[in-house]
Amino acid sequence: MREEDLDWLCYTTLSRGTGSATIPELARAVGADEEAVAASAARLVHYLLAQQNGERIQLLSAQESLLACQIRYSGDLPLVLENGVVRVKGPDDP
């Protein structure tokens, strides 16, 4: 299976379920091995479609995804998004 197809399958499986799952749970649900699903989850996180909270992969809402994109690509936006909470950047934040 192509990476794009697995990413789509993982995303749609999460979106039709509770919106979050562990890698083993997601791997069982999509019928793929855990290593491939872990790589897919990492891509979903990288593309700002999901976030990882401990052991769980959780989809971002459309608003969270858009805000995360603005924060990542706007050099002058003084905000940070942490675990679904928006806060003002502190002196130690990148």
N, CA, C and O atoms as a GROMACS GRO file, in nm:
protein
  376
    1MET      N    1   0.084  -0.117   0.000
    1MET     CA    2   0.000   0.000   0.000
    1MET      C    3   0.090   0.125   0.000
    1MET      O    4   0.188   0.131   0.073
    2ARG      N    5   0.054   0.221  -0.081
    2ARG     CA    6   0.129   0.346  -0.085
    2ARG      C    7   0.112   0.423   0.046
    2ARG      O    8   0.010   0.410   0.114
    3GLU      N    9   0.213   0.502   0.079
    3GLU     CA   10   0.207   0.581   0.203
    3GLU      C   11   0.084   0.671   0.207
    3GLU      O   12   0.019   0.684   0.310
    4GLU      N   13   0.052   0.734   0.094
    4GLU     CA   14  -0.062   0.825   0.088
    4GLU      C   15  -0.193   0.752   0.117
    4GLU      O   16  -0.281   0.805   0.184
    5ASP      N   17  -0.204   0.630   0.065
    5ASP     CA   18  -0.325   0.553   0.088
    5ASP      C   19  -0.338   0.512   0.234
    5ASP      O   20  -0.448   0.515   0.290
    6LEU      N   21  -0.227   0.473   0.294
    6LEU     CA   22  -0.230   0.436   0.436
    6LEU      C   23  -0.262   0.557   0.522
    6LEU      O   24  -0.337   0.547   0.618
    7ASP      N   25  -0.204   0.672   0.487
    7ASP     CA   26  -0.233   0.795   0.563
    7ASP      C   27  -0.383   0.827   0.558
    7ASP      O   28  -0.443   0.859   0.660
    8TRP      N   29  -0.441   0.817   0.439
    8TRP     CA   30  -0.583   0.845   0.422
    8TRP      C   31  -0.667   0.744   0.501
    8TRP      O   32  -0.765   0.781   0.566
    9LEU      N   33  -0.628   0.617   0.496
    9LEU     CA   34  -0.700   0.514   0.569
    9LEU      C   35  -0.693   0.538   0.719
    9LEU      O   36  -0.794   0.526   0.788
   10CYS      N   37  -0.576   0.572   0.770
   10CYS     CA   38  -0.562   0.602   0.912
   10CYS      C   39  -0.644   0.724   0.951
   10CYS      O   40  -0.713   0.723   1.053
   11TYR      N   41  -0.637   0.829   0.870
   11TYR     CA   42  -0.712   0.952   0.899
   11TYR      C   43  -0.863   0.925   0.901
   11TYR      O   44  -0.932   0.966   0.994
   12THR      N   45  -0.913   0.857   0.800
   12THR     CA   46  -1.057   0.832   0.794
   12THR      C   47  -1.102   0.736   0.903
   12THR      O   48  -1.213   0.750   0.956
   13THR      N   49  -1.018   0.639   0.938
   13THR     CA   50  -1.052   0.547   1.046
   13THR      C   51  -1.063   0.623   1.178
   13THR      O   52  -1.156   0.600   1.255
   14LEU      N   53  -0.968   0.713   1.204
   14LEU     CA   54  -0.975   0.794   1.325
   14LEU      C   55  -1.097   0.886   1.323
   14LEU      O   56  -1.165   0.901   1.425
   15SER      N   57  -1.124   0.947   1.210
   15SER     CA   58  -1.234   1.043   1.203
   15SER      C   59  -1.370   0.977   1.217
   15SER      O   60  -1.465   1.041   1.264
   16ARG      N   61  -1.382   0.853   1.178
   16ARG     CA   62  -1.510   0.782   1.190
   16ARG      C   63  -1.527   0.717   1.327
   16ARG      O   64  -1.636   0.672   1.362
   17GLY      N   65  -1.418   0.713   1.404
   17GLY     CA   66  -1.424   0.653   1.538
   17GLY      C   67  -1.427   0.762   1.642
   17GLY      O   68  -1.499   0.860   1.630
   18THR      N   69  -1.348   0.742   1.746
   18THR     CA   70  -1.346   0.837   1.858
   18THR      C   71  -1.257   0.957   1.831
   18THR      O   72  -1.260   1.054   1.907
   19GLY      N   73  -1.179   0.954   1.724
   19GLY     CA   74  -1.088   1.064   1.694
   19GLY      C   75  -0.950   1.046   1.750
   19GLY      O   76  -0.860   1.124   1.720
   20SER      N   77  -0.932   0.941   1.831
   20SER     CA   78  -0.798   0.913   1.883
   20SER      C   79  -0.783   0.764   1.904
   20SER      O   80  -0.881   0.691   1.924
   21ALA      N   81  -0.658   0.718   1.900
   21ALA     CA   82  -0.627   0.576   1.920
   21ALA      C   83  -0.478   0.562   1.945
   21ALA      O   84  -0.400   0.651   1.912
   22THR      N   85  -0.440   0.450   2.002
   22THR     CA   86  -0.300   0.418   2.014
   22THR      C   87  -0.255   0.356   1.881
   22THR      O   88  -0.339   0.317   1.800
   23ILE      N   89  -0.127   0.347   1.860
   23ILE     CA   90  -0.075   0.286   1.736
   23ILE      C   91  -0.124   0.142   1.722
   23ILE      O   92  -0.170   0.105   1.613
   24PRO      N   93  -0.116   0.058   1.827
   24PRO     CA   94  -0.166  -0.079   1.811
   24PRO      C   95  -0.315  -0.086   1.779
   24PRO      O   96  -0.358  -0.168   1.698
   25GLU      N   97  -0.394   0.001   1.842
   25GLU     CA   98  -0.538   0.003   1.813
   25GLU      C   99  -0.563   0.043   1.668
   25GLU      O  100  -0.645  -0.019   1.599
   26LEU      N  101  -0.494   0.145   1.623
   26LEU     CA  102  -0.511   0.191   1.486
   26LEU      C  103  -0.463   0.088   1.386
   26LEU      O  104  -0.525   0.068   1.282
   27ALA      N  105  -0.352   0.021   1.417
   27ALA     CA  106  -0.300  -0.083   1.327
   27ALA      C  107  -0.401  -0.196   1.312
   27ALA      O  108  -0.421  -0.246   1.201
   28ARG      N  109  -0.463  -0.238   1.421
   28ARG     CA  110  -0.566  -0.343   1.412
   28ARG      C  111  -0.685  -0.296   1.330
   28ARG      O  112  -0.740  -0.372   1.250
   29ALA      N  113  -0.725  -0.170   1.351
   29ALA     CA  114  -0.842  -0.117   1.281
   29ALA      C  115  -0.822  -0.107   1.130
   29ALA      O  116  -0.916  -0.129   1.054
   30VAL      N  117  -0.701  -0.073   1.088
   30VAL     CA  118  -0.677  -0.057   0.944
   30VAL      C  119  -0.618  -0.182   0.880
   30VAL      O  120  -0.610  -0.192   0.758
   31GLY      N  121  -0.576  -0.278   0.962
   31GLY     CA  122  -0.520  -0.402   0.910
   31GLY      C  123  -0.380  -0.389   0.854
   31GLY      O  124  -0.346  -0.453   0.755
   32ALA      N  125  -0.300  -0.304   0.917
   32ALA     CA  126  -0.161  -0.285   0.874
   32ALA      C  127  -0.069  -0.308   0.992
   32ALA      O  128  -0.114  -0.313   1.107
   33ASP      N  129   0.061  -0.324   0.964
   33ASP     CA  130   0.154  -0.348   1.073
   33ASP      C  131   0.180  -0.217   1.149
   33ASP      O  132   0.166  -0.107   1.095
   34GLU      N  133   0.218  -0.232   1.275
   34GLU     CA  134   0.234  -0.117   1.364
   34GLU      C  135   0.342  -0.020   1.317
   34GLU      O  136   0.328   0.101   1.334
   35GLU      N  137   0.449  -0.072   1.259
   35GLU     CA  138   0.557   0.016   1.213
   35GLU      C  139   0.507   0.109   1.102
   35GLU      O  140   0.538   0.228   1.103
   36ALA      N  141   0.431   0.056   1.008
   36ALA     CA  142   0.378   0.138   0.898
   36ALA      C  143   0.277   0.239   0.951
   36ALA      O  144   0.273   0.353   0.906
   37VAL      N  145   0.195   0.198   1.047
   37VAL     CA  146   0.095   0.289   1.105
   37VAL      C  147   0.164   0.397   1.187
   37VAL      O  148   0.119   0.512   1.186
   38ALA      N  149   0.270   0.363   1.259
   38ALA     CA  150   0.345   0.464   1.334
   38ALA      C  151   0.405   0.569   1.240
   38ALA      O  152   0.404   0.688   1.271
   39ALA      N  153   0.456   0.524   1.126
   39ALA     CA  154   0.511   0.618   1.026
   39ALA      C  155   0.399   0.706   0.970
   39ALA      O  156   0.419   0.825   0.948
   40SER      N  157   0.284   0.646   0.945
   40SER     CA  158   0.170   0.722   0.894
   40SER      C  159   0.124   0.825   0.997
   40SER      O  160   0.095   0.940   0.961
   41ALA      N  161   0.118   0.787   1.123
   41ALA     CA  162   0.078   0.879   1.228
   41ALA      C  163   0.177   0.996   1.238
   41ALA      O  164   0.137   1.110   1.259
   42ALA      N  165   0.305   0.966   1.223
   42ALA     CA  166   0.406   1.073   1.226
   42ALA      C  167   0.385   1.170   1.110
   42ALA      O  168   0.402   1.291   1.127
   43ARG      N  169   0.348   1.119   0.994
   43ARG     CA  170   0.320   1.208   0.881
   43ARG      C  171   0.196   1.293   0.907
   43ARG      O  172   0.195   1.412   0.874
   44LEU      N  173   0.091   1.234   0.966
   44LEU     CA  174  -0.029   1.311   0.999
   44LEU      C  175   0.003   1.423   1.098
   44LEU      O  176  -0.051   1.533   1.087
   45VAL      N  177   0.090   1.395   1.193
   45VAL     CA  178   0.133   1.497   1.289
   45VAL      C  179   0.213   1.605   1.217
   45VAL      O  180   0.192   1.724   1.240
   46HIS      N  181   0.306   1.564   1.131
   46HIS     CA  182   0.389   1.659   1.057
   46HIS      C  183   0.304   1.751   0.969
   46HIS      O  184   0.332   1.870   0.957
   47TYR      N  185   0.200   1.696   0.908
   47TYR     CA  186   0.114   1.775   0.820
   47TYR      C  187   0.002   1.847   0.894
   47TYR      O  188  -0.092   1.897   0.832
   48LEU      N  189   0.012   1.852   1.027
   48LEU     CA  190  -0.080   1.928   1.113
   48LEU      C  191  -0.224   1.880   1.102
   48LEU      O  192  -0.318   1.960   1.109
   49LEU      N  193  -0.241   1.750   1.085
   49LEU     CA  194  -0.374   1.690   1.084
   49LEU      C  195  -0.404   1.618   1.214
   49LEU      O  196  -0.520   1.589   1.245
   50ALA      N  197  -0.300   1.589   1.291
   50ALA     CA  198  -0.315   1.516   1.417
   50ALA      C  199  -0.207   1.562   1.515
   50ALA      O  200  -0.113   1.632   1.477
   51GLN      N  201  -0.224   1.522   1.639
   51GLN     CA  202  -0.122   1.547   1.740
   51GLN      C  203  -0.105   1.420   1.821
   51GLN      O  204  -0.195   1.337   1.829
   52GLN      N  205   0.011   1.406   1.881
   52GLN     CA  206   0.037   1.290   1.964
   52GLN      C  207   0.035   1.332   2.109
   52GLN      O  208   0.112   1.419   2.151
   53ASN      N  209  -0.053   1.271   2.185
   53ASN     CA  210  -0.065   1.296   2.329
   53ASN      C  211  -0.028   1.166   2.400
   53ASN      O  212  -0.110   1.076   2.414
   54GLY      N  213   0.096   1.159   2.445
   54GLY     CA  214   0.142   1.036   2.508
   54GLY      C  215   0.142   0.921   2.408
   54GLY      O  216   0.210   0.927   2.306
   55GLU      N  217   0.066   0.819   2.437
   55GLU     CA  218   0.057   0.701   2.350
   55GLU      C  219  -0.048   0.716   2.240
   55GLU      O  220  -0.052   0.636   2.148
   56ARG      N  221  -0.132   0.818   2.249
   56ARG     CA  222  -0.246   0.831   2.158
   56ARG      C  223  -0.220   0.931   2.045
   56ARG      O  224  -0.156   1.034   2.063
   57ILE      N  225  -0.273   0.896   1.930
   57ILE     CA  226  -0.275   0.986   1.815
   57ILE      C  227  -0.417   1.044   1.811
   57ILE      O  228  -0.515   0.969   1.809
   58GLN      N  229  -0.427   1.175   1.808
   58GLN     CA  230  -0.557   1.241   1.811
   58GLN      C  231  -0.567   1.338   1.695
   58GLN      O  232  -0.477   1.418   1.671
   59LEU      N  233  -0.678   1.331   1.623
   59LEU     CA  234  -0.699   1.423   1.512
   59LEU      C  235  -0.719   1.564   1.564
   59LEU      O  236  -0.778   1.584   1.671
   60LEU      N  237  -0.671   1.662   1.489
   60LEU     CA  238  -0.696   1.802   1.520
   60LEU      C  239  -0.826   1.843   1.451
   60LEU      O  240  -0.858   1.794   1.344
   61SER      N  241  -0.899   1.934   1.514
   61SER     CA  242  -1.016   1.991   1.447
   61SER      C  243  -0.967   2.081   1.334
   61SER      O  244  -0.848   2.113   1.326
   62ALA      N  245  -1.057   2.120   1.246
   62ALA     CA  246  -1.019   2.208   1.136
   62ALA      C  247  -0.961   2.339   1.189
   62ALA      O  248  -0.862   2.390   1.135
   63GLN      N  249  -1.021   2.392   1.293
   63GLN     CA  250  -0.974   2.518   1.351
   63GLN      C  251  -0.834   2.500   1.412
   63GLN      O  252  -0.747   2.586   1.393
   64GLU      N  253  -0.812   2.391   1.484
   64GLU     CA  254  -0.681   2.366   1.544
   64GLU      C  255  -0.574   2.349   1.436
   64GLU      O  256  -0.463   2.398   1.449
   65SER      N  257  -0.611   2.278   1.330
   65SER     CA  258  -0.517   2.256   1.220
   65SER      C  259  -0.480   2.387   1.152
   65SER      O  260  -0.362   2.411   1.123
   66LEU      N  261  -0.577   2.472   1.126
   66LEU     CA  262  -0.549   2.602   1.064
   66LEU      C  263  -0.464   2.690   1.154
   66LEU      O  264  -0.372   2.756   1.107
   67LEU      N  265  -0.495   2.692   1.283
   67LEU     CA  266  -0.417   2.772   1.376
   67LEU      C  267  -0.275   2.720   1.387
   67LEU      O  268  -0.180   2.798   1.390
   68ALA      N  269  -0.259   2.589   1.393
   68ALA     CA  270  -0.124   2.530   1.399
   68ALA      C  271  -0.044   2.565   1.274
   68ALA      O  272   0.076   2.591   1.283
   69CYS      N  273  -0.110   2.567   1.160
   69CYS     CA  274  -0.044   2.605   1.035
   69CYS      C  275   0.000   2.751   1.040
   69CYS      O  276   0.112   2.784   1.001
   70GLN      N  277  -0.088   2.839   1.086
   70GLN     CA  278  -0.053   2.980   1.097
   70GLN      C  279   0.063   3.000   1.193
   70GLN      O  280   0.154   3.078   1.165
   71ILE      N  281   0.061   2.930   1.305
   71ILE     CA  282   0.169   2.943   1.403
   71ILE      C  283   0.301   2.894   1.345
   71ILE      O  284   0.404   2.958   1.364
   72ARG      N  285   0.297   2.781   1.274
   72ARG     CA  286   0.421   2.725   1.220
   72ARG      C  287   0.483   2.814   1.113
   72ARG      O  288   0.604   2.832   1.110
   73TYR      N  289   0.400   2.871   1.026
   73TYR     CA  290   0.454   2.940   0.909
   73TYR      C  291   0.455   3.092   0.920
   73TYR      O  292   0.503   3.160   0.829
   74SER      N  293   0.403   3.146   1.027
   74SER     CA  294   0.408   3.290   1.048
   74SER      C  295   0.521   3.319   1.146
   74SER      O  296   0.516   3.277   1.262
   75GLY      N  297   0.619   3.389   1.101
   75GLY     CA  298   0.734   3.416   1.186
   75GLY      C  299   0.707   3.516   1.298
   75GLY      O  300   0.783   3.521   1.395
   76ASP      N  301   0.601   3.594   1.285
   76ASP     CA  302   0.579   3.700   1.383
   76ASP      C  303   0.457   3.677   1.472
   76ASP      O  304   0.421   3.766   1.549
   77LEU      N  305   0.393   3.562   1.462
   77LEU     CA  306   0.276   3.535   1.546
   77LEU      C  307   0.324   3.493   1.685
   77LEU      O  308   0.394   3.393   1.697
   78PRO      N  309   0.287   3.566   1.789
   78PRO     CA  310   0.343   3.539   1.923
   78PRO      C  311   0.265   3.433   2.002
   78PRO      O  312   0.247   3.446   2.123
   79LEU      N  313   0.220   3.328   1.933
   79LEU     CA  314   0.141   3.224   1.997
   79LEU      C  315   0.206   3.088   1.984
   79LEU      O  316   0.286   3.063   1.894
   80VAL      N  317   0.170   2.999   2.078
   80VAL     CA  318   0.215   2.860   2.078
   80VAL      C  319   0.091   2.775   2.102
   80VAL      O  320   0.005   2.811   2.183
   81LEU      N  321   0.081   2.662   2.033
   81LEU     CA  322  -0.029   2.568   2.052
   81LEU      C  323   0.028   2.443   2.119
   81LEU      O  324   0.110   2.373   2.060
   82GLU      N  325  -0.016   2.416   2.242
   82GLU     CA  326   0.032   2.300   2.318
   82GLU      C  327  -0.086   2.219   2.367
   82GLU      O  328  -0.166   2.267   2.448
   83ASN      N  329  -0.098   2.096   2.317
   83ASN     CA  330  -0.204   2.006   2.362
   83ASN      C  331  -0.342   2.072   2.353
   83ASN      O  332  -0.424   2.057   2.444
   84GLY      N  333  -0.367   2.143   2.245
   84GLY     CA  334  -0.496   2.206   2.224
   84GLY      C  335  -0.515   2.339   2.295
   84GLY      O  336  -0.623   2.398   2.287
   85VAL      N  337  -0.412   2.387   2.364
   85VAL     CA  338  -0.421   2.513   2.437
   85VAL      C  339  -0.334   2.617   2.366
   85VAL      O  340  -0.217   2.592   2.338
   86VAL      N  341  -0.393   2.731   2.338
   86VAL     CA  342  -0.320   2.842   2.276
   86VAL      C  343  -0.269   2.931   2.387
   86VAL      O  344  -0.345   2.971   2.475
   87ARG      N  345  -0.139   2.963   2.382
   87ARG     CA  346  -0.083   3.053   2.482
   87ARG      C  347   0.017   3.146   2.414
   87ARG      O  348   0.064   3.118   2.304
   88VAL      N  349   0.047   3.255   2.480
   88VAL     CA  350   0.145   3.351   2.431
   88VAL      C  351   0.284   3.292   2.449
   88VAL      O  352   0.314   3.229   2.551
   89LYS      N  353   0.370   3.311   2.349
   89LYS     CA  354   0.507   3.261   2.356
   89LYS      C  355   0.579   3.320   2.476
   89LYS      O  356   0.568   3.438   2.507
   90GLY      N  357   0.653   3.233   2.542
   90GLY     CA  358   0.738   3.277   2.653
   90GLY      C  359   0.879   3.300   2.602
   90GLY      O  360   0.908   3.274   2.486
   91PRO      N  361   0.968   3.348   2.688
   91PRO     CA  362   1.106   3.375   2.645
   91PRO      C  363   1.184   3.250   2.606
   91PRO      O  364   1.282   3.260   2.532
   92ASP      N  365   1.142   3.132   2.654
   92ASP     CA  366   1.214   3.008   2.621
   92ASP      C  367   1.156   2.935   2.501
   92ASP      O  368   1.211   2.833   2.460
   93ASP      N  369   1.048   2.984   2.442
   93ASP     CA  370   0.986   2.918   2.327
   93ASP      C  371   1.060   2.954   2.199
   93ASP      O  372   1.109   3.066   2.184
   94PRO      N  373   1.070   2.858   2.106
   94PRO     CA  374   1.139   2.888   1.977
   94PRO      C  375   1.062   2.983   1.891
   94PRO      O  376   1.106   3.018   1.781
   0.00000   0.00000   0.00000
